[in-house]
Amino acid sequence: MTRQDRPLTETKQPSLLALKDILFTNSLPPSAEFLAALAKDTRSGAQKLRQRYEKGLLQEAKRSAAFEARFALEREYWTTHKYIAGVDEVGRGPLAGPVVSAAVILPKDFSVLDVNDSKQLTKHKRDELFLKIIEQAVAVGIGIESAQVIDQVNIYEATRLAMAAAVSQLDIQPTLLLVDAMQVPVEIEQVRLVKGDAKSNSIAAASIVAKVLRDRLMDSYDAVFPGYGFSSNAGYGTNEHLLGLERLGACFIHRRSFAPVSQYLVAQDKN
């Protein structure tokens, strides 16, 4: 037993700074004896640190339980399917840019607790999780359909095409797809889940990968087509974007079949 793990009654009480270091910085958790002694420490600062530590443990337990709940479907189907891919898309609603889909096969020991519906995460957290997903995933596939394809076949069909492309890009062929609310046009067994990115870690991982990649694409488009604010609005119809449409007209990546883009095209033709 190290000095820092000894009950506080057996040694000189550590400073509050030292307590904070023991509770929150050390790679190994404090011993049960140390925590029991800490509970008897009469200093108000020590009790605040103890309460903060216990609150953190409770939050971690909740995160772990929620993560396990989002793996319930995978664990059920892993008994009959070796490889299960989660499939999701990003970009059905914007006025500009492609629709992007991702298919992700996670390993059974995947343990990145914060993987969740991409819409519930900050950009910084998505970027962080993106790297961990790419590093740990068994396979990742990406499908992208342009604004021109969206205009030709409609957004629903373009989304299905992007999902099919993502599945086809996987290095390993899955035998089951968990899909966020859509039917992918491939000959693979599928389970469709409404709000699936909040119910399945595989779909959530796919939503994060698709979101990060699409946002990066829109950042690059902002440099090519300035004036619409693509790096900040990802092609959605914000005031900045609409003002850019009014001032500049539609650019190459605008979806001409979408209102109000189509309205601005009519106005341009009249001029």
N, C-alpha and C positions, 0 to 999 in steps of 0.2 A: 504494500500500500504506500503510495507516494505521500509526501507531506501535504500536498494540496487536497488529497482525498481523505485525510484524517478528519474525524469529527472535530468541529470547531472548538469543542470543549477540551480536546486533548492538546491543543496548540494555541498559540497566540492568535486572536481573531485577525483574519486578513483584512486589509483595507477594502473599502467598497469597490475601488478600482480593480483590486486583485480578484474580488468576488465576481465582478462583471467579466473579467477575463476567463475565469474558471467556468462560468456558466455559458458564455456565448462565443468564446474564441477557440477553446481547446477542441481538437478533433475528436477526442474521446469524451463521452458524457461523464459528468460527475457521479461518484458512487452514491449508493443509497444511504450509506452512513453520513456522508457529507451533507446530503440534502436534508436528512433528518436533523442534523445539528443546525443547519441553516434555518430550519423552521423555528428553532428556539432562540435564534439571534434576536436580541431585543432592539436592535437599531432599525429605525423606520426605513432607512435607505436599503438595508439588507432585505427587509420584507418586500419592498417594492421590486427589487431585483428578483426575489423568489417568485412573486406573483407574475412578473413579466415572463420568467422562464416557464412557469406552469401554463400560462396562457399560450405560449409558443408550442408547448407539447400538445395542448388540446387542438390548436389549429393544425398542427402537423398530422394528428390522428384523423381529423376531419378530412384533410386533403387526401390522406391515404385511403380512407374509407370510400370517398367519392371516386377516386381513381379505380379502386377495385370494382365498384359498381359499374363503371364504364367499361370494364373488361368482362362483365358477366356473359355477354353474348359470345365474345370470342372464346371464352373458356368452355362454354356449352358446345360450340361448333368445332372446337379443336379436337374433340373426341372422335369426330368423323372426317375432318378436313385438316390436312397438314398445313396448307397455306391459304390464309384468308386475307383478302385485300379490302381495305376501306377506300371508298371512292367519294370524292366531293368536288365541288366546283366553286369558283369565285368569279363574279363579274357578269351576272345576268342582268342587273339593273342599270348600269352606267350608260351614258349617252355616247361614250367613246371607248375605244380599246377593245381587246379581245376578251373572250371568255376562256378561262384557264381552269383545267381540271388536274387533279393529282390522284394517283392510286398508290397506296402504301401498304406493304406487308410488314407487320411488326413481329418481332420474335416473342416467344412466350415469356421470356424474362425481362421484357421491356419495363422500365421502372421510372420514367420521367413523369413525376406526379403532376406537374402543371399542364400537361397536354390536355387541352379542352377546346371547346368551340372557339375558333379563331376570333369571332366577334366579341368575345368576352375578355380578350387579352390586349395589352398595350402593344404598340409597334415594337418597342424594345424587347418585350417578353417574347413576341412572335419570332423576332430575329434570333433570339437566344435559343428558343426551342427548335427552330428550323435546323440549326446546326446539329443539335442533339439527335433529332429525328433522322437526318441524313446519315449521321454516323452510326446509329444503332439499328436502323431499319434493315430487314432482309432484302427488300427491293423497293424502289421508288420509280414510278412512271409519270410522265407529264404529257398532257394533251392541250393544245392551243388552237382555237379557231378565231380567225380574224373578223374584223367588222364587216368585211366584204362577204364572208361566208354567212355571217349572221343576217345580213340584208338579203341574201339569196334564199336561205332555207328557214328563217325565223330563229329567234333566240332559243326556243325550247329544243329544236332539232340540232342547232349548233352546239348546245350544251351536251346533248347526248353523243354527238360526234366527238367532242373533246374528251368526254369520259371514256368512250371506246378507245380513243387514241392513247389515253393514259394507261389503260389496262394493257393494250398491245405493246407498250414500251417497257413493261415489267420484264426483268431478266428471268424471273421465275413465274410460271403460269399458275395462278391461283385456281382452286376448285370451288371457291365461294367468294362472292362479293357482298360486302355490307355497304349499301348505297344510301346517300342522303336523299330520300324521297323520290328518286327517279329510277327508270328502267334503262339500263345500259344495253345498247344493241350489240351484245356479244353472246355467244353460246356458252355461258357459264351460269351456274346456279346463283341466284341473287336473293337477298333479303332487303327490302326497302323499308327505311325507317324515317318517319317524319321527325324533323329536328335531330337527325342522326348524329350530328357532330357533338351533341350534348349527351348522347347515349352510348357512344362507342369510341374507344380510344383510337381505333384504326381510322374511323371516319374523321375524328378530330385531328389526327396527325395529317391526314390528307388535306383538310381544310386549312391548316397552318401552312403547309408546303405551297398549296395553290395561292393562298393570299400573299405570302411573302414574294413569290415569284411574280405574280401579277403587279404588285406594288412596285417592284423593281423595274418591270417593263414600263409602267406608266411614268416612273421617274426618268427613264431614258427618253421616252416620247416627249416629255416636257422640254427637254433640251432641243429636240428636233422641231417641235411645234409649240413654241412659246406663246404665251398670251392667254392660255385657257386654265392654267393652274393645275395641270395634270398631276404634278408631284404632290400636291396637297389634297386634291379631291378624287384622285384615281379614276377620273372620267365621269363621276356622278354630277348631277345637275345643280351644282352650287351657284350662288350669285356670281362669283368670279367666272365660272365656266360659261354661264349664260351671257354675261357681258362680253366675254371673249367671242362667243358665237355671233353676237349682234355686231360686234366691231370687225371681226375678221372673216366671218362666215365659217363654213365647215371645212375641216382639214381631212387628210387621207384616212385617219383612223376613226372618224366619226361614223356612227351608225345612222345611215341616211333614212332607214325605215322607222327610226324612233322619233316620236315627238318629244320635244319641240325642234329637233334637228331638221326634220322634214319641213317645218314651217319656215325656218330660216333659208332653206334651199329655194322655196317658192319665192320668198322675198328677194333673194339674189337674182333669180331668173327674171323677175319683173324689172329689176334695175338694169 
